[in-house]
Amino acid sequence: MLEKKSYPLSLIYVPINRTKTLNQAKVLALAEDILVNGQKTPIQLRIDNKRFVLIQGLHRLEAVRALGEDTIEAYLVRARLH
């Protein structure tokens, strides 16, 4: 079972191809929702040496960043083996 923990935003890397899908209107709407209701759904990360790579939750990550937070709740998942 996955364990939800807080991770520092400064250690999270977002792959370049993921940033192409960013919708600023969605980020702002999520930021408002998180401000009122808190972060409901953790993002997903995988470990890569001394940093974490975003797997899922780009808009949630950017919404939390926009709110000025230092950490975000996330699940640490294993990398897929190809």
C-alpha distances in whole Angstrom, upper triangle without the diagonal:
4,7,10,13,16,18,22,23,26,23,22,24,25,26,29,29,26,29,31,29,29,31,33,33,29,29,31,30,26,28,30,27,25,28,28,25,23,20,18,16,14,15,13,15,15,17,21,23,23,22,19,20,19,17,17,19,23,24,22,22,26,26,25,27,30,29,30,27,26,22,19,16,13,10,11,10,12,16,17,19,22
4,7,10,13,14,18,20,22,20,18,20,21,23,26,26,23,26,28,26,26,28,29,30,27,25,28,27,23,25,27,24,22,25,26,22,20,17,15,13,11,12,10,11,12,14,18,20,20,19,16,17,16,14,14,16,19,21,19,19,22,23,21,23,26,26,26,23,22,18,16,12,10,6,7,8,10,14,15,18,22
4,6,10,12,16,18,20,18,18,20,21,23,27,27,24,26,29,27,27,28,29,30,27,25,27,27,23,23,26,23,20,23,24,21,18,15,14,13,10,12,11,12,13,14,18,20,19,18,15,17,16,16,16,16,19,21,18,18,22,22,20,22,25,24,24,21,19,16,13,10,8,6,7,9,12,16,18,21,24
4,7,10,13,15,18,17,16,18,19,22,25,26,23,24,27,25,24,26,26,27,24,22,24,23,19,20,22,20,17,19,20,17,14,12,11,10,7,9,10,11,13,14,18,20,19,17,14,16,15,15,14,14,17,18,15,15,18,18,16,18,21,20,21,17,16,12,10,6,6,5,8,11,14,17,19,23,26
4,6,10,12,15,14,14,17,18,21,25,26,23,24,27,26,24,26,26,27,24,22,24,24,20,20,22,20,17,19,21,18,15,12,13,12,9,10,11,11,13,13,17,18,17,15,13,15,14,15,15,15,17,18,15,14,18,18,15,17,20,19,18,15,13,10,8,5,6,7,8,12,15,18,21,24,27
4,7,9,12,11,12,15,17,20,23,25,22,22,26,24,23,24,24,25,23,20,21,22,18,17,20,19,15,17,19,17,13,11,13,12,9,10,11,11,13,14,17,18,16,14,12,14,14,16,15,14,16,17,14,12,15,15,12,14,17,16,15,11,10,6,5,4,6,9,10,14,17,19,22,25,28
4,6,9,8,8,12,14,17,20,22,19,20,23,23,21,23,23,25,22,19,21,22,19,18,21,20,17,18,21,19,16,13,15,14,11,10,11,9,11,11,14,15,12,10,9,11,11,14,14,13,14,16,13,11,14,15,12,12,16,16,14,11,8,5,5,6,7,9,10,13,16,17,21,24,26
4,5,6,7,11,13,17,19,22,19,19,23,23,21,23,22,24,22,19,21,22,19,18,21,21,17,18,21,21,17,15,18,17,13,12,13,12,13,13,14,15,12,10,9,12,12,15,16,15,15,16,14,11,13,14,11,11,14,14,12,9,6,4,7,9,10,13,13,16,19,20,23,26,28
4,5,5,9,11,14,16,19,16,16,19,19,17,19,18,21,19,16,18,20,17,15,19,19,16,17,21,20,17,14,17,16,13,12,13,11,14,13,15,16,13,10,9,11,11,14,14,13,12,13,12,8,10,12,9,8,11,12,10,8,6,5,7,10,11,14,14,17,19,20,23,26,28
4,6,8,11,14,16,19,17,16,20,21,19,21,20,23,22,18,20,23,20,18,22,23,19,20,24,24,20,18,21,20,17,15,15,13,15,14,14,14,11,9,9,11,12,16,17,16,14,16,15,11,12,15,12,10,13,14,12,10,8,8,10,13,14,16,16,19,20,20,24,26,28
4,7,10,13,16,18,17,16,20,21,19,22,22,25,23,20,22,24,22,20,24,24,21,22,26,25,21,19,21,19,16,14,13,11,11,10,10,11,8,5,6,8,10,14,15,15,14,17,16,12,14,16,14,13,16,17,15,13,10,10,11,13,12,14,13,16,17,17,21,23,25
4,7,10,13,15,13,13,17,17,16,19,19,22,20,17,20,22,19,18,22,22,19,21,24,23,20,17,19,17,14,11,11,8,9,9,10,12,10,6,5,6,7,10,12,12,11,14,13,9,11,14,13,11,15,16,15,13,11,10,10,12,11,13,12,14,15,15,18,21,23
4,6,9,12,10,11,14,15,15,18,19,22,20,18,21,23,20,20,24,24,21,23,27,26,23,20,22,19,16,13,12,9,10,10,9,11,11,7,6,5,6,10,12,12,11,14,14,11,12,15,15,13,16,18,17,16,14,13,13,15,13,15,14,15,16,14,17,20,21
4,6,8,7,7,11,12,11,15,16,19,17,15,19,20,18,18,22,22,20,23,26,25,22,19,21,18,16,12,12,10,11,12,12,15,14,11,9,6,5,8,10,10,8,11,12,10,10,14,14,13,15,18,18,17,16,15,14,16,14,15,15,15,16,15,17,20,20
4,6,5,7,10,11,12,16,17,21,19,17,21,23,21,21,25,25,24,26,29,28,26,22,24,21,18,15,13,12,12,13,12,15,15,12,11,7,7,9,11,12,10,14,15,13,13,17,18,16,19,21,21,21,20,19,18,19,17,18,16,16,17,14,16,18,18
4,5,5,7,10,11,14,16,20,19,17,21,23,21,22,26,26,25,27,30,30,27,24,26,23,21,17,17,15,16,17,16,18,19,15,14,11,11,12,14,14,11,14,17,15,14,18,19,17,19,22,22,22,21,21,20,22,20,21,20,20,20,18,19,21,21
4,6,6,8,10,14,16,19,18,17,21,22,21,22,26,26,25,28,30,30,28,25,25,23,21,17,17,16,16,18,17,20,21,18,16,13,11,12,13,14,11,14,17,15,15,19,20,19,20,24,24,24,24,23,21,23,21,21,21,20,20,17,18,20,19
4,5,6,7,11,14,16,15,14,18,19,18,19,22,22,22,24,27,26,24,21,22,19,17,14,13,13,15,17,17,20,20,17,14,11,9,9,9,10,8,10,13,12,12,15,17,16,18,21,21,21,21,20,18,19,17,18,18,18,18,16,17,20,19
4,5,5,9,11,14,13,12,16,18,16,17,21,21,21,23,26,25,24,21,22,20,18,15,16,15,17,19,18,21,21,18,16,13,11,12,12,11,8,10,13,11,10,13,15,14,15,18,19,20,20,19,18,20,19,20,20,20,21,20,21,23,23
4,6,9,11,14,14,14,17,18,18,19,22,23,23,25,28,27,26,23,24,22,21,18,18,18,20,22,22,25,25,21,19,16,14,14,14,14,10,12,15,14,13,16,18,17,18,21,22,23,23,23,21,23,22,23,23,23,24,22,22,25,24
4,6,10,12,11,11,15,16,15,17,20,20,20,23,25,25,24,21,21,19,19,16,17,17,20,22,22,26,26,22,19,16,13,13,12,11,9,9,13,13,12,14,17,17,17,20,22,22,23,22,20,21,20,21,22,22,23,21,21,24,24
4,6,9,8,8,11,13,12,14,17,17,18,20,22,22,21,18,20,18,18,15,16,17,20,22,23,26,25,21,19,16,13,14,12,10,7,7,11,11,9,11,14,13,13,17,18,19,20,20,18,20,19,21,22,22,24,23,23,26,26
4,6,5,6,9,10,11,12,15,16,17,18,21,21,20,18,19,18,19,17,19,20,23,25,26,29,28,25,22,20,16,17,15,12,10,8,11,12,10,11,14,14,13,16,18,20,21,21,19,21,21,23,24,25,27,26,26,30,30
4,5,5,6,9,10,10,13,14,15,16,19,20,19,18,19,19,19,18,20,21,24,27,27,30,29,25,23,21,18,19,17,14,11,8,11,12,9,9,13,12,11,14,16,18,20,20,19,21,21,24,25,26,29,28,29,32,32
4,5,5,6,9,10,11,13,14,15,17,18,18,18,19,19,20,19,22,23,27,29,30,33,32,28,26,24,20,21,18,15,13,10,12,14,11,10,14,14,12,14,17,19,22,22,20,22,22,25,27,28,31,30,31,34,34
4,5,5,6,8,10,11,12,14,16,16,16,15,16,15,16,15,18,20,24,26,28,31,30,26,23,21,18,18,15,12,10,7,9,12,10,9,12,13,12,14,17,18,20,20,18,19,19,22,24,25,27,27,28,31,32
4,6,5,6,9,10,10,12,14,15,14,13,15,14,15,14,17,19,22,24,26,28,27,23,21,19,16,17,14,11,9,5,7,9,6,5,9,10,8,10,13,14,17,17,15,16,17,20,22,23,26,26,27,31,31
4,5,5,6,9,10,10,13,14,14,14,16,16,17,17,20,22,25,28,29,31,30,26,24,23,19,21,18,14,13,9,10,11,9,6,10,11,8,9,13,14,18,18,16,18,20,23,25,27,30,30,31,34,35
4,5,5,6,9,10,11,12,13,13,14,15,17,17,20,22,26,29,30,33,31,28,25,24,20,21,18,14,13,10,10,13,11,8,11,13,11,12,15,16,19,19,17,18,20,23,25,27,30,30,31,35,35
4,5,5,6,8,10,10,10,9,10,11,13,13,17,19,23,25,27,30,28,25,22,21,17,18,15,11,11,7,7,10,9,6,8,11,10,10,14,14,17,16,14,15,16,19,22,23,26,27,28,32,33
4,5,5,6,9,10,9,9,12,13,14,14,18,20,23,25,27,30,28,24,22,21,18,20,17,13,12,9,8,10,8,5,6,9,7,7,10,11,14,14,13,14,16,20,22,24,28,28,30,33,35
4,6,5,6,9,9,11,13,15,16,17,21,23,27,29,31,33,31,28,25,25,22,23,20,16,16,12,11,13,12,8,10,12,10,9,13,13,17,17,16,17,19,22,25,27,31,31,33,37,38
4,5,5,6,7,8,9,12,14,15,19,22,26,28,30,33,31,28,25,24,21,22,18,15,15,12,10,13,13,9,10,14,12,11,15,14,18,17,15,15,17,20,24,25,29,30,31,35,36
4,5,5,4,5,8,10,12,13,17,19,23,25,27,30,28,25,22,22,19,20,17,13,14,11,9,11,11,8,8,11,11,9,12,11,14,13,11,12,14,18,21,23,27,28,30,33,35
4,6,6,8,11,14,15,16,20,22,26,28,30,32,30,26,24,25,22,23,20,17,17,14,12,13,13,9,9,12,11,8,11,11,14,14,13,14,17,21,24,26,30,31,33,37,38
4,6,9,11,14,16,18,22,24,28,30,33,35,33,30,27,27,24,25,22,19,19,17,14,16,16,13,12,15,14,12,15,14,18,17,16,16,19,22,25,28,31,33,35,38,40
4,7,7,11,13,16,20,22,26,28,31,33,31,28,26,26,23,23,20,17,19,16,13,16,16,13,12,16,16,13,16,15,18,17,14,14,17,19,23,25,29,30,32,36,38
4,6,9,11,13,17,19,23,25,28,30,28,25,22,23,20,21,18,15,16,14,11,13,14,11,10,13,14,11,14,12,14,13,11,10,13,16,20,22,26,28,30,33,35
4,6,7,10,13,16,19,21,24,27,25,22,19,19,16,17,14,11,13,12,8,10,12,10,8,12,13,11,14,11,14,11,8,8,10,13,16,19,22,24,26,30,32
4,7,10,13,16,20,22,25,28,27,24,20,20,17,17,14,12,14,13,10,12,15,12,12,15,16,15,17,15,17,14,11,9,11,13,16,18,22,24,25,29,31
4,7,10,13,16,19,22,25,24,21,18,17,14,14,11,9,12,11,8,11,14,12,12,15,17,16,18,16,17,14,10,8,8,10,13,15,18,20,21,25,27
4,7,10,13,16,19,21,20,17,14,14,11,11,9,8,11,11,8,9,13,12,11,14,16,16,17,14,15,11,8,5,4,6,10,12,15,17,19,23,25
4,7,10,13,16,19,18,15,11,11,8,8,6,5,8,9,7,7,11,12,11,13,16,16,17,15,15,11,8,7,5,6,9,10,14,15,17,20,22
4,7,10,13,16,16,13,10,9,6,5,5,7,9,12,10,10,13,15,14,16,19,19,20,17,17,13,10,9,5,5,6,7,10,11,13,16,19
4,7,9,13,13,10,6,5,5,5,7,9,11,14,12,11,14,16,15,16,19,20,20,17,16,13,11,10,7,6,5,6,8,9,12,15,18
4,7,10,11,9,6,5,7,7,10,12,14,17,16,14,17,20,19,19,22,23,23,20,18,16,14,13,10,8,5,5,6,6,10,12,15
4,6,7,6,5,6,9,10,13,15,16,20,19,16,19,22,20,20,23,24,23,21,18,16,15,15,12,11,7,8,8,8,12,14,17
4,6,5,6,7,10,12,15,17,17,21,21,18,20,23,22,21,24,26,25,22,20,18,17,18,15,14,11,11,10,9,13,14,16
4,6,8,10,14,15,19,20,21,24,23,20,23,25,24,23,26,27,26,23,20,19,19,20,17,17,13,14,13,12,16,17,19
4,7,10,13,16,19,20,20,23,22,19,21,24,22,20,24,25,23,21,17,16,17,18,16,16,14,15,15,15,19,20,22
4,7,10,13,15,16,16,19,18,15,17,20,18,17,21,22,20,18,15,14,14,15,14,14,12,13,14,14,17,19,21
4,7,9,12,13,13,16,15,13,15,18,16,16,19,20,19,17,15,12,12,13,10,11,9,10,11,11,15,17,19
4,6,9,11,11,14,14,12,14,17,16,16,19,21,20,18,16,14,13,14,11,12,10,10,11,10,13,15,17
4,6,7,7,11,11,9,11,14,14,14,17,19,19,17,16,14,12,12,10,10,10,10,12,11,13,16,18
4,7,8,12,12,11,14,16,16,17,19,21,21,20,19,16,14,13,10,10,9,9,10,9,10,14,15
4,6,9,9,9,12,14,14,15,18,19,20,18,18,16,13,12,10,10,11,10,13,12,13,17,18
4,6,5,6,9,10,11,12,14,16,17,16,16,14,11,11,9,11,12,13,16,16,17,21,22
4,6,5,6,9,10,11,12,14,16,15,16,14,12,13,12,14,15,15,18,17,19,22,23
4,5,5,6,9,10,10,12,14,14,16,15,12,13,13,16,17,18,21,21,22,26,26
4,5,5,6,9,10,11,13,12,13,12,9,10,10,13,16,17,20,20,22,26,27
4,5,5,6,9,10,11,10,11,9,7,9,10,13,14,16,19,19,21,25,26
4,5,5,6,9,10,10,12,11,10,13,13,16,18,20,22,22,24,27,29
4,5,5,6,9,9,12,12,10,12,14,17,19,21,24,24,26,30,31
4,5,5,7,6,8,8,7,10,12,16,18,20,23,24,26,30,31
4,5,5,6,7,8,9,12,14,17,19,21,24,24,27,30,32
4,5,8,10,12,12,15,17,21,22,25,27,27,30,33,34
4,6,9,11,11,14,17,20,22,25,28,29,31,35,36
4,7,9,11,14,17,21,22,25,28,29,31,35,36
4,6,8,11,14,18,19,22,25,26,29,32,35
4,7,11,13,17,18,21,24,25,28,31,33
4,7,9,13,14,17,20,22,25,28,30
4,6,10,12,15,18,20,23,26,28
4,7,10,13,17,19,21,25,27
4,6,9,13,15,17,21,24
4,6,10,12,15,18,21
4,7,10,13,16,19
4,7,9,12,15
4,6,9,12
4,6,9
4,6
4
